[in-house]
């Protein structure tokens, strides 16, 4: 009984952490551009945001030819 509760707690905590990370790339790109002085909505900000978003997606993407493998969990 206890192990079932622990598994449910672990799975819910893990899913919460994974779901909270979904928007982190976009919010980080936004913070990068606003921290250097761009105001949201200006053409310079939009260019900066798109460039930072592209860079961050490259940073977190898989290398070419690498295939995702199933988790051992």
N, C-alpha and C positions, 0 to 999 in steps of 0.2 A: 504494500500500500504506500509506504513512504517513497519507494523508488519511483512509483508512477507519478506521485506529486512532484518529485524532484525533476523528472523528465519533462513534465508539463511546464514547470517553472523555468527550466533551462531553455526549452524550445520557445516559450513566449518572450523571454529576455533576449534571446538571440535574434528572433524575428524583429523585435522592437529596435535593436541596435542596427540591424541591416536596413530596415525601413527608414530610420532616421538619417542614414548616410546617403539616401537617394538624392537629396537636393543639395548635398554639400559641395558638389562641383560647381553648380550654378551660384550658390551663395558665396563661395570662395572667390569666384571670378568677379562677382559684384563688389565684394569687399576690397579686392585688389585695385579696382578702378576708382572706387570712391576714396580709398586711402591715399591715392596720389593726387587727389584734388578734382577729379572729374565729377560733374553733377549729373545725376540720373536724367536721361532724356536728351542730353546734348549729343550732337553728332560725334564728337570726340569720345564721349563715354560709350556710345554704341559700338564704335570701332574697337575701342579698348576691350569692351566686354566680349565681343565676338572673338578677338584674338586670344584673350586669356582663357575663354571657354574651350577653344580649339586646342590650346597648349595643354590644358588640364586633362582633356579627354585623351590626348596622345599619351600623357604621362600614365594614365590609369588603364590604357588599353593593353591587350595581349600583344606580344611580339608577333611579327608576321610568321605564319606557318605553325604557330603554337595553337593547339586545340584545347579547349577546356576539358578537364577530367572530372569525373564524378567525385563527390566528396566521400570521405571515409566515415563520416559521422552517421 
